[in-house]
Amino acid sequence: MTEQQMEDLFHYYGYEDLYKRFKTPLFVSGLLDHSDTALLEDFFDQFTFENPILFDEFRFWFQYFQVSRRGMDGSAPY
């Protein structure tokens, strides 16, 4: 996923401030580098962040969502 796609999705879901805070950690960690936009969209559809969160919390929940969606053995659980 490109940086512009990430920014657009964060903005679309109302998380502009979150993107501004997480822009550098997202780039450094590579968390979303190999994810497609559909995964991030599904994640934002399932999770809401009403209180300020740390990047580590965001990363934990995103990776949890990614693994639960994919399944522990790499196959789709659905």
N, C-alpha and C positions, 0 to 999 in steps of 0.2 A: 504494500500500500504506500502510495506516495505521501509526502508531507502535506500537500494541498488536499488530498482526499481525506486525510486525518482531520485537518483543520475544518474542512467543510462539514464532516459528520459531527464533530464536536459542536460546531456552531448550529447545525440543523436541530440537534437534540437539546439545545439550550445550555451547553457546557462550555461556552467561550472562555470563561474565567478558568475553568479546569484545564483547558487546553493551554492557556497562557502559562499556567503554573507548571504543567507537565511536559511542555514542548521539549525542553532539553533532556529531562530524564527519559522520555520516550525515544528520543534520538540516540542517546548514549546506550540505553539498555537494548534497543532493537526489538522491543516488545511487540510492536505491530508491523515490523518489516516484512514478515512472511505471512501475514494474515490478510485475508481479503476483506473488502468493504462490507460484505454481507455478514461476516462474523461480528464485526464491530457494531453494525446496525442491530443485529439480533441481541447482542449484549446490552446495548442501550435500551432496547425494547423490554428486556427482562429486569434490569437493575435501574434504580434511581439513587441519586446522590444528593440528598437534601442538605446534609451537614457537610462542612468542609472535611475533606479526607486527605490523607497523605498519599504520595505516589505508591508507596509499598502496599497500602490497602487496595488501591486501584489495581495494581499489578496482581495481587493475590486473587481478587475476585475475577479479573479477566482470565487469568490462567486456570482458575477453578472452572469457569464457564467453558473455556476452550476444551479442557480435558473431559468435562462431563458431556459436552456435545459430541466429542470425537469418540469417547470411550477409552478405557484404559489400554486396550490392546490395539488401538489405532483404527478400529472399525467404527462406523457410525452406530450409536446405540439404538437408533430408531428404524 
